[in-house]
């Protein structure tokens, strides 16, 4: 697995540039994103501001690299240039719900794509079900996204949090962990991660001691640190279920308070922004990853991603934008197979017709009975393999 530039100022500059670029795309800047009669319009809502903004800006930087590449080299799909109506929800569900209602009211929007987070996706799902529109590439692995009977138009790209937790707890057992506690975000994402960790730990013979919650979009973690470390039994490890800013704040405070055990976290924490927030120090941390090493250009999918990113002036490669690129590739393939005239229904059928899909070292599978996508989970340990 990769090592990344540990310069926090560079990451901050990257975040600012990505945020500006993504907001311009959302506003319709530039001919690629102009509203024309020949466009193929996709709707999206993601965190482009606030404490989780790196997740949204980097994910959609990777997606935009793919869409721009297809528009530039092929003139789009089926003679129509792909455009994205991308809106900023700040990782707040109320804003996501309003954005989704507006996007679905636009008959030109053929699919919803690249929502970031569990609580934000949750408020969109009932609207998606009523509209019968494809909801693809969510940056979340929560159980609800695999409930095909309830949400039959959801198409996952990444592996589930349960699969991530299974792999993390196998690693924890190998590390000698026998009991753990959980720091979780006080919302649906937190509960999903808690349940996944508890069940995976039980399967590996690892006991969950206790849990403490923190608010979404906060770095105020003192109460959670005190609750977990002042418990009767000190855990061997702490499982973190939140975004990068909260996880970094908790890790720093826990270490300062004397905790010497290991940390494990789901991929949603965001590898690169978490590393930047920790000053580059990932010692004692194992984080799940659902895409390959973004630096490994020996994989065709990663080489294609890097080429697309360079074409739009991007010089930093990271797991979050790679996931956005991969999800955009899946959507493009589904659009290519959608029957004319293009409609929300035909896009769903196009995605279901993909079957086994190999993007060049990254395998997925879709069909009428399964919208699961990938089951790939890798672990990054201590900043290395």
N, C-alpha and C positions, 0 to 999 in steps of 0.2 A: 504494500500500500504506500501511498505517497507521503512525502514530507512537504510542507508548504512554507512559503515565505512567512516568517514570524513577525514581520513589520506591521504593527498595528496601524500606523498612519497610512500605509499603502492600502490596507483593507478598508480603512475609512474612506479613502479617496475612491476606491473601487465601488463602495456602497453608494457614495454620492453620485458618481457617474452613472451607475446602473439605475438608480432611482430617477435621475433626470431623463435618461433615455427611455425608460419604461413609461414615465408619465407623458412624455411627448408622443409615444406610440398610442397611449390611451386617448390622447387629445386628437389623434388623427393627423399628426404632423408627417409630412412627406408623402410622395406619390404612391409608395407601396401601400400605405394605409388609408388612402383617400376613399371616400364613399362614392363608388361609381356603379353604373348599372351592371358591370361585369365582375363585381366582387363576389367572393365567397366568404360570408361574414361569420365569425366565431365570437362568442361572448365569454368573458372571463372576469372574475373578481378575485383579488389577492391583496396581501399586505404589501403595499408600496411605501408605507410610512409607519412610524411607530417602532417599538422595540423588536418586532419580528420582521422588519422591512427587508432585511437581507434575503430572507427565504423567498419572498414574492418577487423582488427585483431580479435576483439571480435566476430563479426558475424561469421567469418570463424572458430574461435575456437569452437563455438557451433555446427556448421555444421560438423566439423571434428570429434567431439565427437560422433555424430550420426553415421557417416559413419564408423568410427573405431569400434564402437559397433556392427554394422551389419556385418562387415568383421570378427570380432573376434568371435562372437556368432553363426553366420549362414554361414560363409564362403563367404559372399557377397550376391549378388542377381543373381538368375538363374545360379549359379555355377561360377560367375565372381566377383572378388573383386572390390569394388568401388575405383577408384583413381580420384584425382582432380588435374588438371593442373591449378594452381592458380597463377595469375600474378599481380604485383603491378602497379597500375596506378596513385597512389598519389592523387586521386580525380581530375585528369586532363583529360578532354575529348580526347585530341590528343593521349595520351598514351593508353586510353581505346580503341580507334578506331584501333590502330595498334595491340594491343593484340587480339582484336576480329577477325580481319582479319587472324592473325596467327592461332588462335584456330579453326576457321572455315575451314582453309586449311588442317587441320589434320582430315582425314576421320574417325579416331578412336573416335573423340569427338562426343558424342551422344546427349548432351544437354548443354546449357549454364546456369549458376546458380550463384546466390548471388552477382550480380553487386550492387555497393553501390553508390547511388546518382542519381539525375535526369539528370544533363547535361551529365554525363558519360553514363548513360543508353540510352539517346537520340541518341548519335552517333552510338550506337550499333544496334538500332532498324532497320534501313534500311538494314543492313547486315544480321540481323536475318530473316527479311522478305524474302530476296532473297534466303537464305540458307534453309528456311523452317525447322527450328530447334527450339525446345522448349527453351524458355527463362523464367526461373522460379525463384521466390523468390527475386526479386529486392528489395533492401532496399530503397524504394521510394514509394510515394503514388500519384505521378503526374498523371494528367488527361490522358496523352498520353498512359499510360499503360492499360487504360480501353477502348481504341479505338479498339474494336475487329475487326471492318471492315478494319482497316489499318494494324493491327498487330495481326493476328489470332493465332499466336503460343506463345503469351505471357500468362503466368500463374501467377497470383498474389497470394500472401499468406496473406499479411497484408491488412488492410482497407485503403481506399483512403484518401488523404489529405482533400478532400472535406468533408468526413465524420468526420475526426478529427476536422476540422474547425467548423463544425456544432455543435459538442459537446462543443468545447471551447467557442463558442459565446453564447451558452445557459448558460454556467457557468458564462460568463462575464455579461450577463444581470442579473443573480441572484446576482452577486456581486455589482450591481448598476452602471455598466459601461454604459455610454451613448454615448461616442465618443472615438475613438481610432486612433492611427497612426501605421504605419508599418515600421520596419527596415527589409530590404530584401537584400538577396544576388543578385548581379547584373548578373543573368543568368536565365536559364529556370526554375530552382528550385524556385528562388525568385519570378518570375512572377506567377508560379503555386500557390505558397503559398499566394501571394498577392490577386490573383483573388478568391481563396477559402475563404480567410478571409473577403474580401469585400462583396462577395455574401452572406456568412453566417451572417455577421453583418447586412446586409440589411434585411435579413429575420427575424432577431431578433429585428429590430428597432434601431440598433446601427449605428451611423454615422462614416464613415472613414474620417478623416481629411486630412492627408497627408502621404507621404511615402518618405523614404530616402534609398539609396542603399549603399552597401559596396562591395568590391571585394571579390571573393571567396578565401578561404584559407588565410584570413588576420585577424589581431587583431587591425588594424588601423581604429578605428571607430569614431574618434573625429568629423569628418565632419558630420556623420550621427546623432550623438548625438546633435550637435549644430543645425542642420537643423530641427530636430523634436521638440526640446525643446525651440527654439527661434521663433517658429511659433506664429501666432496671438493668437491661442487658445491652451492652454495646454491640452493634451489628458488625459483622465482618465486612459488609459491603452495603452501599446505598444505591438503589435503583432510582434514576432520575427521569421524571416524565414532565418535561416542559421544553420551551424553546431556549436558544443559546444564551441569551442575556441572563435569564433566571438560573439556568444550570451553572453558568460560570460564577455568578454571585454566590450560589449555594456552595459550590466546591471550594471557593476561596475562604468563605466563612467557616466551613466545616474543618478545613485544614488548620485555620487559625485557632479554632476551638480545641484542637488536639486529635481530630479523627485521622487515623493512619491506615484505614482500610481502603478498599477499592471502590470505584464508581463504575456503573454500567448505565448506558442510556440508549434510547431508540434513535433512529436516524433523523427524526424530526428536529432534534436538537440543532442540527446543522453543523457538519464537521468543520468547515473552514471558518465561519463566524465564531464558533465556539472556541476554536484554537486561537483565533485572534483575540477574543475576549480574555483568554487565559494567558496572554502573552506568549503563546506558542508552546506552553507546557501541558502536554497531555499525559504526563506520567501518572500511572494508576488508574487510567480511564480506558474502558472498552466501549466503543460506539458501533452500533450496527450500521451497515451501509447496504443500499438496495440497488446500486449501480456500480459498474466497474471503476477502477482507478482512473480518474479524469486526466491523469498525466500519461497513461499508458497507450501511446499511439500505435503500439503493435496490434491492438485490437482494431479491426476495421471501423466499428461503430464509433470508437473514441477518435480515431484519425479523422473521420468524416465530421464529427462534432467540432474538433479543433479547427479544421479548415473552415467550417461555417462561421465559427466565432471570429476567426481572424478576418474573414471577409467583411465583418461589420465593425472592425476596429477593436475587438476584444483581445486582450493578451493574457488574461488570467483564466485558468481552467479550474473548475471546481465541481464537486459532486452534485450540487444543487442545480446549476445550469445544465449539467449533463443530463440530469433527470428530466428537466424541461425539454431538452432537445429530443431525448428518446420518446417522451410522450407525444411531442409534436410529430415525430416520424410515424408513430402509430396512427395518429389522426389523419395525416396525409394519405397513408395507405388505405385507410377506410374511405376517405373521400374519393380516391381514385376508383374504388370498386362500387361506389354508390350509383344506383341506376338513375338515369335521367327521366324526368326532370328532377334535379336535386331538391330534396325536401328533408325535413327532420326525420321522417320515417325511413327514407332511402339511405340516409347516413347511418342510422342504426343497423340496417341490414348490411350495409357495406362493411361496417366494423365486425359484425358477426361472421361475415364470409372470409375473414382473414385466415382462420385456421392456425396452424403452426407458422410463426413469423420469426425469422432470424434476421436481425438488423446488422449482423456482422460481429458475432461474439456476444450478443445479448438476445436470448431466446424468450419468446412469449407465445401464448396460445389463446385464441378466441374461437367462439362458436355460439350457436344458438342456446346451448345449455350451460355455457361457461364464459364469463367475462373477466376471468381472474387475471390474465396477463402473465406477469413474471412471478416466480417464487424464489428468485435469487436473493440471498442474504450473505454478505461478507462481514467480517469483523475487523475493525481497526483497533489495535491494542497498543497502548503507550505511545501513540504517534507513529507506529510502524506496523509490520505484519502481525 
